[in-house]
Every structure is written in structure tokens, then in C-alpha cells.
């Protein structure tokens, strides 16, 4: 993670003076982690030149399946003939860092991050997709007393009236014990005794009645049910979808006056922590939406599917997301198939499953450090950064008798003023070829800059 340092000092022209400046700036950190004085010059050189040379001395070896101490599918072993105590320091990069502890939302919309972190934690996304398919086949099997033709008819009803995909329709039917009205209500969150629900009932009741005797041996109707399970006065989501850059949710809620229903589209664009209102350019017009972050390429810039009311549409920032609420014009109760013309969707259910799997797998890999900095307002702030090391760092085994030290370290670049985060690894004992590298995770201390 890179943070700009507003208090960067000029770089001395003399190499020795530059090294002494490095030690002075980082002395508190070096002392806090017990870093050997003899390795300070080597650390300075490697940080200056971004020299990641752990591969000279160490190698990754596959971990046995029953090794409970290993975080990843690999463990780090000594490749050289010998690595002497406090003879060298090695830089370990961070694969990902954020001020948000739960990476789920970031993984949801960032292909590169999802693939990178899946690789770090050893999650096979293709295998996960296959498993999900097998689980879906198992959970969506029709009951024995419903014929394939009747099953298709029920699915079609829920898909048509509930505006959901086929997998969702199947899951809702199973969850609601194959009662089609319940499944539709669960899909749309339509409350009982509303004109909308009455219309749906009229549309499908005849179809249901002509098949209900066959669907239940006792001849009773299996498909008419109350909506006691619904939560009153909550926003009523009708459909969600996602693109590479944003998610959309359509819902309705009662108007403040007049007893009518108003319809909305909520758009969420994940940007990341540290986002300020001054970084956001959001232009909402009747038929057009444009969103630009920090002057970069537009996240959204296109003609809306249908008209909105700009004066009643808003945007805000929530936990690193730009949240845009678009109010549809009167008569906009029908579902939009897209936010802007020619947008490209991806499989939201599949991506959610992948993102949640990787996010859950990341839990044991997450580490944290704190840093104190002066904000633009002049206020001193302390932030917590959560990070995941790269494959080399995660391959170090936990031990109560470690042979190496491994601590997070924030390096203030004297040229750019940026603050870059690494982990420092150095041997606490003489290491022999083939020996497994270990550290004590309990001793990892928060770094304060």
C-alpha cells in the first residue's frame, strides 16, 4: 500500500548522508522490531533498489495435506548451503493491502484482485465453479410427484412474474415448498393485498388450479400462501445485477405523500478506501449518467435505459463506494434490463460465490499494522491497514521457537515521498540447507510511523 508522505525531506547528495537520513527517519520502527544494526545498510540498499532477492537463499516446497501449521500449499525452505544468523535481510512484498477488513466487496468487482488473492490463498476458481454447479444440480432437483412438464411450468411462472433467473426461480420454489405464489412474493417482496399481487394472482391462478390436483395427491392447492414472512416497510428489491465496474439494484417504496409507489435504481461503484467527495464527479441527467473518479477514465458514461428525475436523484460515499440513487420517472415500475445502453453484465451469483470463498479463505492470512500521519487538515490520525503478504511470506510456518524474524515495515521514499509497506525477514539462527523457515506470528507488532 502506498501513502503519500507530506513531510518528506530533501535527499542528501552524499550516499553516506542519505543512509544516515534513512536511519534517522526509520529509527523508531527499526528499534521496535529489534532489527540488527549490522543489517541497516543492506536494508537501505535493498529498499532503495527494490531488491527482492529471497530466491537466492530460499525456495518454495509443497506442503503435506495434514500439516496444520502451514497457511498455504507451500512452505519456505533454505536453498543455500547455509544462511548464517543475522547475515542478511530479505524484503517480502504485500499482495494486497486496504483499510477495509472484509475484502468481499473489493473482490466482487475486481477481476485482477480476485485472481491474485485466489492464487495467494490457493483457491481454484474454476474448481469452485464446478463445485457450485454440482451443488446447484443437487439442490434444484424436482420432487418425484411433479412431472418435468409441471416443473418447467412452475419455473416459468416464477421467472416471468418474479423477474428472476432460472436458477433463482428453482431455488425459491424449493425454499417455499413449491408454492408458486410464495416463490414469487419472495422474489419481489410484494406485500399481501396490494394491486400488484392481485394482478399476479389473476395471471397465474388459473394455471395453478389446473395443475394443483396433479401436484398434490390429496388434491389440495399447493400454491396459495400468505406473506407473513415478509418484512413490512422495507425497501423492495426486485432485481440485482453487476458489471465489471458497478452493481445495480432496483426497488420500490411508498411515497411520503399520496399513497403511490416510487421506483428507484441504486448503483454502487466500488472505488476503495480514502475516497473523498472532491474526488467524485457525478453528473445525473434525465437520460444520461456519468461518473468519474479522481479525474481518471469514466466508471459510467452512457445513456440511461429510461428517464429519471435528476432533482430527486442523489449520490453519496459509503465505505469506499460511490452510491448513486436514481429515481425513475412516473410509470417507471417496470424493471430495467440494463442501467445504460450496451453495458456488459457478468454472472453475479457465480462472482458472489467466488468472492465469498476467497474472502473467507483470506481470514488466516490477514495481518495488520497501524500508522500515524498528519491529514491535510493538520489533524494527527491513526489508521489500521490490513494486508496479505505474497506467496513467499505466506509460506513461512508459525512456530513458538522461530528461526527467523518477520515484521511489517513502512519505508518512506526520500525521492517520491511515498510510503511503501513491506515485511522484513532475517535469520535469528544459523540455517542449514533444507531447513523449514519459521516465525512466531504472536510477536508481530503494529508498526507506528
N, C-alpha and C positions, 0 to 999 in steps of 0.2 A: 504494500500500500504506500502511495506517495502522498506526502503532505508538504505544502509549501511552507518554508521557514522564513518568516518576515524579518528575522533578526540575524540573517546570515552576515558574516564578517568578510572583509576583503581577503583574498588568498595571498599570502606572502609569496614573493618570487623565489626565495631561498627554500630548497627542499626540506632542510632541517627545520626551518622556521614553520613551514607548512605542517610538518609532522607534529611539532610541539603544539601548534594550534589545534590539531586534531585531538591530541591527548587532553588538552585543556577543555575543549568543548564536550568531550565524551567521558571525562574522568569519573563523574558520578555513576554513570552506567557501568563502566569498567570495574570500579570498586564494588558495586552492588552485586555483580555476578562473580566476583573473585577471579577476574581474568588475569593471567600471568603477565607481569611487566615485560618479561623477555619476549613475549609474542606480540607486543603492541606495534612494533614496526612492521612485522609481517601482516598483521591485520590491516594496518593503514594502507599498505601496498595493494592488498587484495581488494579492499573496498574501493580504492581509487580506480583500479583497473577492472572491477567486477570479475574477478578471477575465481571461478567455481571449479576447483581442481580436486575435489574429494575423490574423483575417479582414479587418481594416481595411486591412492593408498587403500581404497575400499571398493567393494563390489557388492551387487545385489544377488542374493541367493534365495531360491524358492523356500517358502515356509511350509512345514508339515501341517496338515489339516488340524491335528489335535493340539497344536501349540497355542494355548490360550493367552500367552503373554504377547503374541505378535498382533500388531494393529492391522498390518496389511498382508498381502500374499507373499511379500518378500521380507527378508531380514538382511541387515548390513553386516558384512564380514570383512576382515582385514585381508587385503590382496597382496600388499607388500610383504617382504620377508619379516620386517619388524617396523613398528611405529612407536618410537620412544615417548616416554612421559613428557608432556608439555613441549613436544618438539615441533609442533605445527598447529595451525588453526585453519579450519575449513568453513567456508560460507555455505549455508543452506538457504535456498530460496523459498519464498512463500508462494504456493499455488494460487491462493485466494485470500483476500482479507476484506473485512467490512465492519461497520459499526452495528450491523443488524445481526443478532444472534441466530435467528432462524433464516437459512438461505433459501427456503422453499420458493418464495415469490420471485427471487432473482433467477433461480434455476428454471422457473416456469417459462420465462420469455427469452432466455439467453442460451442459444444453442451451443455456442463455444464453451461457455462456463459449465453447462450441464455435461458435455462430453469430457471436458478437462477433469472435473471433480469426480465423475464416474470412473475415469481411469485411475485417479489417485486412490479412491477407496475400493477399487476392484469390483465395481458393479458393471455387469454386462447388460447394456441397454437392449440389445437385440434379444438376449435370453429372457429379460424381464418382459419384453413384448410378447414373446411366445408363451410364457407362463400366464400372462394376463389373458391371452386368447384361450388357453386351456381352461382357466378358471371361469371365464365367461361362458364357454360352452357347457361347463358343468352346472352353472347356476341358472342358465336360461333354458334348461330342458323343460319342455312342456309336460304337464301331468298326463298320466295314462288315460284319464277319462275325457280328454279333449283331443279331437281329431286334428291332423295337420291343417285342414281347411279352416276349422274353427279357431285354431291358434293364430293363423295368419289374419283372420278377420279381427280378432281382439287386438292384435298388434297394430293393424292398420287404423283401427278406431283411435287408439291412444296416440299414435303418431300424428294423425290428422287433426284431432281436436286438442291435443296437448302440445302440438308443435315441438315434438322431441324426436331424437334419432331412434332408429330401431333398437339398438342395444339398451337405451334408456327406457324405451317403452316396455321391453321384455322384463327388465329389472323391476319396473314399477308394478307390472302385473303380478309378478311373483311376490313382491313385498306386500301387495294389497290382496293376496289370496285370490287372484284372478278376477277381482270385481272391477269391471272396466270403468265405472264412474269414479270409484275411489282412485284408480290409477290416473285418470285424467285430472281429478282435483289435486292430487299430489304433484302432478306435473305443472299445473298452472296456478296453484294456490287460490283458486276461485272459491269464495265463501258460499255457504248454503243460502238458498232463497234469493239469489241475485238473478237479474235478467240474463246475464251471460250463461250461467249454469243452466237455467231453464231452457235456453236455446239449444245448448249441447244435449240436454236430456231429450228434447224433442227430436233432435237429429239422429240419435243413436238408439233410443228406447225401442223403436220398432225392430231394429236389427237384433238387439239384445234379446227381446222377448221370443223371437222366432228361433233362437238357438239355445235359450236358457234351459228348456226341458231336456235337451240332449246333453248339456254341460253338467247337469246335476242329476244324479239318479233319483232323488226324491222329488224332482220336478219344481223345486223352489228356485226363485230368481237369485242368481249368484252375483248380480252386478249392480244392485241398487243399495247404496250405503250412505249414511250421514257423513258430515265432515267435522266430527268432534275433534279430530286430531289436528285441525288447522289452528294456527295461532292468529287471533284477531288483531287487526290494526297494524300488521307488519307489512313492509314493502312486499309486493307480489312479483317475484322474479318469474319471467315466462320463458326466457331462453338466454343462454350464455354461449359465447364463442371467443376464440382467440386468434390473433395473427402473430407474426414474429415480434411485433413491437407493442401490442396493446391487447387488452381483453375488453369485452363488451358484455353488458348485462341489461336486459330490458325488463322493466317492471312498471306497475301502476299503483297509484294510491289515491284515496279520496281527496278532492279539492277542499281547501279551507272553507269555502263558501259555495253554496249552490247544490251540494249533494252529487255533483258529477264526478267522473273519474278522470284523472290526468295521467298521461303516459310519458315515460322517460327512457332515455338510454344513458347508462353510466359507462364511461370509458376510463380505463385505468392504464396508464403508461408507466412502466417501471423504469426509473432513471437511476436510483441509487441514493445512498446517504449523503448528507451535506447539501442537498438541493435547496436553493433559496428562491423566493418569489421573483427576484430580479433576474434569475437565470431562465425564466419561463416566458415565452412569447406564445400566447394562446389567442387566436382570433376566431370567434364564433359568429358566423353569418347565417342567414336563413337557409341557404342551400350549400354552404361551404364551411369546412373546418380545417384549421391549420394550427399545428403545434410544433414549435421549435424549441430545443433545449440548448442553452448556452451558445447560441449563435451557430450551432452545427446544422447538419442536414436535417430537414424536417422529419419528425417522427410520424406525423399525419399531415397530409396536404391533399385534399380532394373534395369532390362534390358529394354531399351527403345523399343518402338513398332517398330521403324525404325531407320535407321542410320542418324546421324547428323554430322555437321562439327565442331569439337571441337575448332579449331583455330578461327572460326567466331562466336562462341557462347560465351555469356558473362553472368555475374551476377552482381547485384548491390543491394543497400539497399534504399528503398523509404518508408518513413513514417511507420517504424516498419514492413515492409515486405521485404523479400528476393525475388527479381525479377530476374528470370533466362530466358534468351532469347536463344533458341536453333535454330540454322539454319539447316533446313533439307538439306540432300544431294540432288544433281541434280536429277530431276524427282520425287521429293517428294511433288508434288502438291496435291496428294490425301489426304483426311482427315484421321487423325489418330483416331481410336476408343478409344484409351487409351494412356496415357503417358508411363507408364511402365506396364509390364505384370502383370495380376491378380490384378490390382487396383480395388477398390470398389468405385463406384460413389454414390452420393445421388442426390435427385431431386433439382436442382439448382433453378428453378422457385419458388418452394414451400419455399425453405430456404430463398431466397431473400425476398419474401413477409413477412415471419415471422420476419426476421432480421430487415426489414424496419419498420414494425409495432411496434416492441419492441423499436427500436431506437427512433422513433417519440414519443412514449409514455413516454420515459425517460426524455424528454426535461424539464418538470417542476420539475423533481426530482434532476437534476444535480446541484451540488454546487461545489465550488472551494476554494482552498487555495493556497497560494504562499509559497515557502520556498527557502531560500538562503543557498547554500552549496558550498564547495570548491571541484572542479573537480580534477581528477588525475593530470591534467596539472598544478595545482596550481591556476587556474583561478577561481574567485568567480562567481557563476552563480545563477540566479533566475529562478525557474521553476514554472509553474502553473499545479496543479493536479486537475482534475475533478473527483468527487466521488458521489456515491449514498449511502445513509445510508441504514441500514437494515429495516425490517418491523416495528420495534419499532420506529425508528427515523422518518420514513415517515408518521407515524400515528399521529405525533404531528401537531396540527392545527395552521395555521398562525393567528396572532392577533396583533392589534395595542396596546392592553393592555394585554400583556402576563403575565401568572402566573409562567412561568419558563424561564430559560435561556438555550440556547443550542448552543455551539460553537465547531468548529473543533479544535483539539489539537494534536500536534505531540509529541509523547513520545520517548525519547532516552533511549533505554535499556542499563543499565550500564554493563550488563554481555555480551551481544552479540554485542553491538554497533549498532544494527539495530534501525531504526526509524519507529515506528508504528503509524498509524493515527486512531484517534477515534473522536467521538463527546462527549462532556461533558454536562450532563443535571443536573440542580439543581433548586429547587423551589425558586421563588422570593417572594412568599406569602404563607400563610397557606392554604393548600389544603384540601378539605373535600372529603369524600367518594363519588364516582360517578361523581366528577368534571372532566371536559374535560381538558387535558393538552394542553397548548398553548405556542407559542413562536413567536417572531417578526422576520421574515426572513430578514427584511431590516437591522437588526442590526448585521447580520453575517459578521464578518470582516475577511479579509485574514490573515492567520497566517504566521508569518515570523520566521524562526528558524535560 
